[in-house]
Amino acid sequence: MSVTQLSSPTPHRGATPQSTDAPAPVLQLTGISKRFNGIVALNGMNLNIRAGEVMALIGENGAGKSTLVKTLTGIYRPDGGAINLDGKPVSFGSPQEAMAAGITAVHQETVMFDELSVAENIYVGRQPATGTARRIDWKRIEAEAEALFARLEVDLPVRARVKDLSVAQRHFVEIARALSQDARVVIMDEPTAALSQREIRELYRIIAQLKAAGTAVIFISHKFDEIYQVADRYTVLRDGNFVAEGSLADISESELVALMVGRAVHQAYPKEIAAIGGPLLEVENLCHPTEFDGVGFALRKGEILGFYGLVGAGRSEVMQALFGMTADVRGTVRLDGKTIRVATPRDAIAHGIAYVPEDRQHHGAHLTMPIMHNITLPILSRIGFFLRGKRAAETAIARHFSEQLELKASHLTQHVAELSGGNQQKVVLGKWLATEPKVIILDEPTKGIDIGSKAAVHRFISQLVTRGLSVILVSSELPEVLGMADRVVVMHHGRVQRVFERADATPERVVAAASGIELANDNLEVQ
């Protein structure tokens, strides 16, 4: 394993010393520190990246990656340490100063002006002007935007409104904006989280173009297959500290995970044996005019029922319908043998059905509210509206689920917006578990979560079913579905294509069913 660790004055054992004629870093961070109300977010962080190189920034949620990105892009000022760009010290007082210096970021959750066009978003705040009246030169803006997309080999109308774009297209707009400013360093923060496989391949191609043009890329991802696909080198953070850096060619995935979490992760999917009973939730002929048709399945007591399918298969749409979020739905839903009507989320909660949505930031949590209030929000009627002197009960409930989910936060009154993505997801999980449901639907529960937090969530899911709860696990990560589910429902084009028992759910069979393909010599029938 080739690494350099901060705690060692000499290269880590097995490391390859850097060549004296190696090109100087385009960006170098030395001893960067940052504190918030006495809490250490970064402690002596080091990072080096060269022109035309992709550096993977790796760490668990809460390791300090987001703080580091915000420091690099001028949102935060470091409390100590030095930032050098092209060998010269720099200090950014705002995102505009960082962008002007050539450092820009492409975030998982893109921030743009939805009502403006693609071209307007690329040049917003720095539109070229023409004539004595100094009017905005719209022709030049659109021509230059078209030239940028031609350079990226991306077909995207520059007059299209951003609100009408897909997630992938929004990312391409941000990359084009970076190129329009001659960016020296482009930070990509979980850029593939909501992309299809085709869009991911397109992004990989663009990253290769950026490398070839001499742009340095900092790539943040929790998916190791992506890291090894696109990155040249790695830098590992843990609990705000620089841990190691080196060449990805010299380190295995298991060694990288051990550096990241401070321990070896032997069991990614800690599946516990639970007693599975009879049917609890039965769905028959669930239909929607445009999203799905004839969907039927049964969820048994104490079971984890996995739902898998390619993008657009209709998995999330079915779950939203079961939670009363969708109109014009027909079909029969039975709970404990009794037919129920779920027209609103309030109906679903009353029947004991909880839904943890995929989009935690927009649909799962109130980011500007404290952790404590988020967790108890669905059960205010139980502990008392306006609390009425029951603050101790609210605190006890919030602390109970925070501890069970291993939530990393400074205090229960901390705003959810201040937490890492993985810890935000844990708050959403705690919020719905506090309702004491019979059935909990988890839609992409580990999306954007690091491997250590994933293991904690998987452990908790496994513990839930040992207590008699039934879980529907919707995931686009095949290993997660195969590792955690007792049975797997595979959807294709809005319909249930196959249902596999755990022993029969091989990767080949599941992917074939999700693609609408029948494998030769596969005589399993839809159940």
C-alpha positions in Angstrom: 0.0 0.0 0.0 1.5 3.3 -1.1 0.5 6.2 1.2 1.9 9.2 2.9 0.5 9.8 6.4 0.5 13.0 8.4 1.6 11.4 11.5 4.8 10.0 10.0 7.8 12.3 9.3 8.9 9.9 6.6 6.8 8.2 3.8 4.5 5.5 5.0 6.1 2.0 4.8 5.8 0.8 1.2 5.3 4.3 -0.3 7.0 5.3 -3.4 8.9 8.6 -2.9 7.8 11.4 -5.1 10.1 12.1 -8.0 12.1 15.2 -7.7 11.2 16.2 -11.3 7.4 15.6 -10.7 5.3 18.7 -11.7 4.5 21.1 -9.0 0.9 20.9 -7.6 -1.5 23.3 -9.1 -3.3 23.3 -5.8 -1.7 22.7 -2.4 -3.3 22.7 1.1 -1.1 22.6 4.1 -2.3 22.3 7.7 -5.8 23.6 7.0 -8.0 23.8 10.2 -11.6 24.9 10.8 -13.7 25.0 13.9 -17.4 25.7 14.5 -18.3 26.7 18.1 -15.4 24.8 19.4 -16.0 21.7 17.3 -13.1 20.7 15.1 -14.3 20.2 11.5 -10.8 20.1 9.9 -7.6 19.6 11.8 -4.3 19.9 9.9 -5.7 19.0 6.5 -3.2 18.4 3.6 -4.0 18.0 0.0 -2.0 18.2 -3.3 -3.3 18.0 -6.8 -1.5 18.5 -10.1 -2.8 19.7 -13.5 -4.5 17.0 -15.5 -5.0 14.8 -12.5 -8.1 13.4 -10.8 -7.8 13.2 -7.1 -10.4 11.1 -5.2 -11.3 12.8 -1.9 -12.4 9.9 0.4 -14.0 9.8 3.8 -17.1 8.9 5.8 -19.9 11.4 6.2 -18.8 13.8 8.8 -15.1 13.3 7.9 -14.8 16.9 6.8 -15.1 16.7 3.0 -18.0 19.3 2.8 -16.1 21.7 5.1 -13.0 21.3 2.9 -14.9 22.0 -0.3 -16.6 25.0 1.2 -13.2 26.3 2.3 -11.7 25.8 -1.2 -14.7 27.6 -2.8 -14.6 30.6 -0.5 -17.7 29.9 1.5 -15.6 29.4 4.7 -12.3 31.0 5.7 -9.9 28.5 7.3 -8.8 29.2 10.9 -5.3 28.1 10.1 -3.0 26.6 7.5 -2.2 27.7 3.9 -3.7 27.4 0.4 -1.4 27.7 -2.5 -2.5 28.0 -6.1 0.2 27.7 -8.8 2.8 28.0 -5.9 1.4 31.3 -4.7 -0.6 31.8 -1.4 -4.3 32.6 -1.9 -7.1 33.5 0.4 -10.8 33.6 -0.7 -13.3 35.9 1.0 -16.2 34.7 -1.2 -17.2 32.1 -3.8 -16.8 34.8 -6.5 -13.1 35.2 -5.5 -12.5 31.5 -5.7 -14.2 31.2 -9.1 -12.2 34.2 -10.4 -9.0 32.3 -9.2 -10.1 29.2 -11.2 -11.7 27.0 -8.5 -15.3 25.9 -9.0 -17.5 23.0 -7.8 -20.2 20.8 -9.3 -22.4 19.7 -6.5 -24.7 16.7 -6.1 -27.6 19.1 -5.5 -27.1 21.7 -8.2 -27.8 25.3 -7.4 -29.0 27.3 -10.4 -31.7 29.8 -11.5 -34.5 27.5 -12.7 -36.3 30.1 -14.6 -33.3 31.3 -16.6 -31.9 29.6 -19.7 -28.9 27.4 -19.9 -26.8 30.2 -21.4 -28.0 32.7 -18.8 -27.0 30.4 -16.0 -23.5 29.9 -17.4 -22.8 33.6 -17.6 -25.0 34.9 -14.8 -23.3 37.8 -13.0 -20.7 38.3 -15.7 -22.6 38.8 -18.9 -20.7 40.5 -21.7 -22.0 43.8 -22.8 -22.0 45.6 -26.2 -22.5 49.0 -27.7 -22.3 52.4 -26.0 -25.4 51.6 -23.9 -23.6 48.6 -22.6 -26.5 46.2 -23.2 -26.1 42.5 -22.6 -24.7 40.8 -25.6 -27.2 37.9 -25.8 -25.9 36.6 -29.2 -22.4 36.3 -27.8 -23.6 34.6 -24.7 -25.5 32.0 -26.7 -22.7 31.5 -29.2 -20.1 31.0 -26.5 -22.4 28.6 -24.6 -23.0 26.6 -27.8 -19.2 26.5 -28.3 -18.7 25.1 -24.8 -21.2 22.3 -25.3 -19.6 21.5 -28.6 -16.3 21.2 -26.8 -17.9 18.9 -24.3 -19.6 17.0 -27.2 -22.9 17.4 -25.4 -26.1 18.2 -27.2 -28.0 20.7 -25.0 -30.1 23.6 -26.3 -28.7 26.8 -24.7 -32.1 28.5 -24.7 -33.7 25.7 -22.7 -34.9 26.6 -19.2 -32.9 25.0 -16.4 -36.1 23.8 -14.7 -36.8 21.5 -17.6 -33.4 19.8 -17.5 -32.5 16.4 -16.1 -30.0 16.1 -13.2 -27.3 15.0 -15.6 -28.0 18.0 -17.9 -27.7 20.4 -14.9 -24.3 18.9 -14.1 -23.2 19.5 -17.7 -24.3 23.2 -17.4 -22.2 23.6 -14.2 -19.2 22.0 -16.0 -19.7 24.3 -18.9 -19.8 27.2 -16.5 -16.5 26.1 -15.0 -14.9 25.8 -18.5 -16.2 29.3 -19.4 -14.1 30.7 -16.5 -11.0 28.7 -17.4 -11.2 26.7 -14.2 -7.9 25.3 -13.0 -9.6 23.1 -10.4 -13.0 21.5 -10.7 -14.5 19.9 -7.6 -17.2 17.2 -8.3 -19.2 16.3 -5.2 -21.1 13.1 -5.6 -21.9 14.0 -9.3 -23.3 10.6 -10.2 -25.7 10.1 -7.3 -28.9 10.6 -9.4 -27.6 9.7 -12.9 -28.4 6.7 -15.1 -25.7 4.4 -16.3 -25.7 6.1 -19.7 -25.4 9.5 -18.0 -22.6 8.3 -15.8 -20.6 7.1 -18.8 -21.1 10.5 -20.4 -19.8 12.2 -17.3 -16.7 9.9 -17.3 -16.0 10.9 -20.8 -16.2 14.6 -19.9 -13.9 14.1 -16.9 -11.4 12.5 -19.3 -11.7 15.6 -21.5 -11.0 17.8 -18.5 -7.9 15.8 -17.7 -6.6 16.0 -21.2 -7.1 19.8 -21.1 -4.9 20.0 -18.0 -7.7 20.7 -15.6 -7.3 19.3 -12.1 -10.4 17.4 -10.8 -11.2 16.7 -7.2 -13.7 13.8 -7.3 -15.8 13.0 -4.2 -17.8 9.7 -4.2 -18.7 6.9 -1.9 -18.7 4.4 -4.7 -15.4 2.7 -5.0 -16.1 1.4 -8.6 -16.4 5.0 -9.7 -13.3 6.1 -7.8 -11.1 3.4 -9.4 -12.7 4.1 -12.8 -11.9 7.9 -13.0 -9.3 8.8 -10.3 -5.5 8.7 -10.4 -4.7 9.4 -6.8 -6.6 9.5 -3.4 -6.6 11.6 -0.3 -8.3 10.1 2.8 -9.9 12.1 5.6 -11.2 10.8 8.9 -12.8 12.8 11.7 -11.5 16.0 10.2 -7.9 14.8 10.0 -5.7 14.1 7.0 -5.0 10.3 7.1 -3.3 9.3 3.9 -2.7 10.0 0.2 -1.2 8.0 -2.6 -1.7 6.3 -6.0 -4.9 4.3 -6.5 -2.8 1.8 -8.5 -1.0 0.9 -5.3 -3.9 0.3 -2.9 -6.7 -2.2 -2.7 -10.3 -1.4 -2.0 -10.2 -3.1 1.4 -7.1 -1.2 2.4 -8.7 2.0 1.3 -11.9 1.3 3.4 -9.7 0.5 6.4 -8.0 3.9 6.1 -11.4 5.6 5.7 -13.2 4.1 8.7 -10.2 3.3 10.9 -11.1 -0.4 10.9 -11.6 -3.3 8.5 -15.2 -3.6 7.3 -15.7 -7.4 7.0 -19.4 -7.5 6.6 -21.0 -4.8 4.5 -24.5 -6.3 4.8 -25.0 -7.5 8.4 -28.1 -9.6 7.7 -29.7 -11.1 10.9 -32.0 -14.1 10.9 -35.6 -13.0 11.6 -38.7 -15.1 12.0 -40.8 -14.4 8.9 -44.6 -14.8 9.4 -47.6 -14.6 7.2 -48.6 -11.7 4.9 -48.9 -8.3 6.5 -49.2 -5.9 3.5 -50.9 -7.3 0.3 -51.1 -5.2 -2.8 -53.3 -6.3 -5.8 -53.6 -4.8 -9.3 -52.3 -1.4 -8.3 -52.6 0.9 -11.3 -51.8 4.5 -12.3 -52.6 6.0 -15.7 -49.0 6.8 -16.5 -46.6 5.4 -13.9 -47.3 1.7 -13.3 -49.9 -1.0 -14.1 -51.1 -4.2 -12.5 -48.6 -4.1 -9.6 -49.1 -6.9 -7.0 -47.0 -8.3 -4.2 -47.1 -9.4 -0.6 -44.9 -8.2 2.3 -44.7 -10.7 5.1 -44.3 -10.0 8.9 -40.6 -9.7 9.8 -39.5 -9.6 6.2 -37.2 -7.3 4.2 -38.7 -7.2 0.7 -36.3 -5.7 -1.8 -37.5 -3.7 -4.9 -35.1 -3.4 -7.8 -35.3 -2.0 -11.3 -33.6 0.3 -13.7 -34.2 4.1 -13.9 -37.9 4.7 -14.9 -39.1 1.2 -13.8 -41.7 2.8 -11.4 -40.4 1.6 -8.0 -40.5 4.9 -6.2 -43.9 5.8 -7.9 -45.4 2.6 -6.4 -44.1 3.4 -3.0 -45.4 7.0 -3.1 -48.8 5.7 -4.1 -48.8 3.3 -1.1 -48.1 6.3 1.1 -51.0 8.3 -0.2 -48.9 10.8 -2.2 -50.3 10.1 -5.6 -53.8 10.7 -7.1 -55.7 8.6 -9.6 -54.4 5.3 -8.1 -56.6 2.2 -8.4 -56.1 -1.2 -6.8 -56.5 -3.1 -3.5 -54.3 -2.7 -0.4 -54.8 -5.0 2.6 -53.0 -4.7 6.0 -53.3 -7.5 8.4 -56.0 -9.0 6.2 -58.2 -5.9 6.2 -58.7 -3.7 3.1 -57.5 -0.2 3.8 -57.9 3.1 1.9 -54.8 5.3 1.7 -55.7 8.6 0.1 -53.2 10.8 2.0 -50.0 10.4 4.0 -52.0 11.0 7.1 -54.0 7.9 6.3 -50.8 5.9 5.8 -49.3 7.0 9.1 -52.6 6.2 10.9 -52.5 2.6 9.4 -48.9 2.2 10.5 -47.1 2.7 7.1 -44.1 5.0 7.1 -42.1 6.2 4.0 -38.5 7.4 4.0 -38.2 9.2 0.7 -35.2 9.2 -1.7 -34.8 13.0 -1.7 -34.0 13.6 2.0 -33.2 17.4 1.5 -36.5 18.3 -0.2 -39.0 15.7 1.1 -37.4 14.0 4.1 -36.3 16.6 6.6 -36.8 20.3 7.5 -33.2 21.4 7.2 -33.7 24.7 9.1 -35.2 22.9 12.1 -33.2 21.2 14.9 -32.6 17.5 14.9 -34.9 17.1 17.9 -37.9 18.8 16.3 -37.4 16.8 13.1 -37.5 13.5 14.8 -40.7 14.2 16.8 -42.5 16.1 14.1 -44.8 13.2 13.0 -45.8 12.4 16.6 -46.6 15.8 18.1 -50.1 14.6 18.8 -48.6 11.9 21.1 -46.3 14.2 23.1 -48.4 17.3 22.9 -48.6 20.2 20.4 -46.4 23.1 21.4 -45.0 20.5 23.8 -47.0 21.9 26.7 -44.2 21.2 29.2 -43.2 17.9 27.6 -39.7 19.0 26.4 -38.1 16.1 28.4 -40.2 13.6 26.5 -39.3 15.1 23.2 -35.6 15.1 24.1 -35.7 11.5 25.3 -37.3 10.3 22.0 -34.9 12.2 19.9 -31.9 10.9 21.9 -33.1 7.3 21.7 -33.2 7.2 17.9 -30.1 9.3 17.5 -28.2 6.8 19.6 -29.6 3.8 17.9 -28.7 5.2 14.5 -25.3 6.4 15.6 -26.0 9.9 14.6 -23.0 12.2 14.6 -24.0 15.7 15.8 -22.8 18.2 18.4 -26.2 18.4 20.1 -29.9 17.6 19.5 -30.7 21.3 18.9 -28.3 21.5 16.0 -30.0 22.3 12.7 -30.2 19.4 10.2 -28.7 21.6 7.5 -25.4 21.6 9.4 -25.2 17.8 9.3 -23.5 15.7 6.6 -25.6 13.9 4.1 -25.4 10.6 5.8 -26.4 12.0 9.2 -29.3 13.9 7.6 -30.6 10.6 6.3 -30.3 9.1 9.8 -32.5 12.0 11.1 -35.1 11.1 8.5 -35.0 7.4 9.5 -35.4 8.3 13.2 -38.3 10.6 12.4 -40.3 7.8 10.8 -39.3 5.1 13.2 -40.6 7.3 16.0 -44.1 6.8 14.6 -43.8 3.1 15.6 -44.9 1.8 12.2 -45.8 -1.7 11.2 -44.4 -1.2 7.7 -41.5 1.1 6.8 -40.7 1.8 3.2 -37.1 2.8 2.6 -36.5 4.5 -0.7 -32.8 4.5 -1.5 -31.9 4.7 2.3 -28.2 4.7 1.7 -28.0 7.0 -1.3 -25.0 9.4 -0.9 -23.9 7.7 2.4 -20.4 6.5 3.0 -19.6 2.8 3.7 -19.3 3.2 7.4 -22.7 4.9 7.7 -24.2 2.4 5.3 -23.1 -0.4 7.6 -24.8 1.3 10.5 -28.1 1.8 8.6 -28.0 -1.9 7.4 -27.4 -3.1 10.9 -30.4 -1.1 12.1 -32.6 -2.3 9.3 -31.7 -5.9 10.2 -32.5 -5.2 13.8 -35.9 -3.7 12.9 -37.2 -7.0 11.4 -35.9 -9.0 14.3 -38.3 -6.9 16.4 -41.2 -7.8 14.1 -41.2 -4.8 11.8 -41.6 -5.3 8.0 -39.4 -3.4 5.6 -39.7 -2.6 1.9 -36.2 -1.7 0.7 -36.1 0.2 -2.6 -32.5 0.5 -4.0 -30.7 1.0 -7.2 -27.6 -0.7 -5.7 -27.9 -4.4 -6.6 -25.4 -5.6 -3.9 -27.5 -3.8 -1.2 -30.7 -5.5 -2.4 -29.1 -9.0 -2.7 -27.3 -8.6 0.6 -30.3 -7.4 2.7 -33.5 -8.7 1.1 -35.3 -11.9 1.9 -37.1 -11.7 -1.4 -36.6 -9.4 -4.4 -39.3 -7.8 -6.5 -38.0 -6.7 -9.9 -39.8 -4.1 -11.8 -39.6 -3.3 -15.5 -41.5 -0.5 -17.3 -44.0 0.0 -14.5 -44.8 -3.7 -14.0 -43.6 -6.5 -11.7 -41.4 -8.6 -13.9 -40.2 -11.2 -11.5 -40.2 -12.0 -7.7 -37.1 -14.0 -6.5 -36.5 -15.8 -3.3 -33.2 -14.9 -1.7 -31.5 -18.1 -2.7 -32.6 -17.6 -6.3 -31.7 -13.9 -6.6 -28.4 -14.0 -8.5 -27.0 -10.8 -10.0 -27.4 -12.2 -13.5 -31.1 -13.2 -13.0 -32.1 -9.9 -11.3 -30.4 -7.7 -13.9 -31.8 -9.7 -16.7 -35.3 -9.3 -15.3 -34.8 -5.6 -14.7 -33.8 -5.3 -18.4 -36.8 -7.4 -19.6 -34.6 -10.3 -20.7 -35.4 -13.9 -20.1 -32.3 -16.0 -19.4 -31.8 -19.4 -21.1 -32.4 -22.4 -18.8 -34.1 -20.2 -16.2 -37.5 -21.8 -15.3 -38.3 -19.7 -12.3 -41.8 -18.2 -12.5 -43.3 -15.0 -11.3 -44.6 -15.5 -7.8 
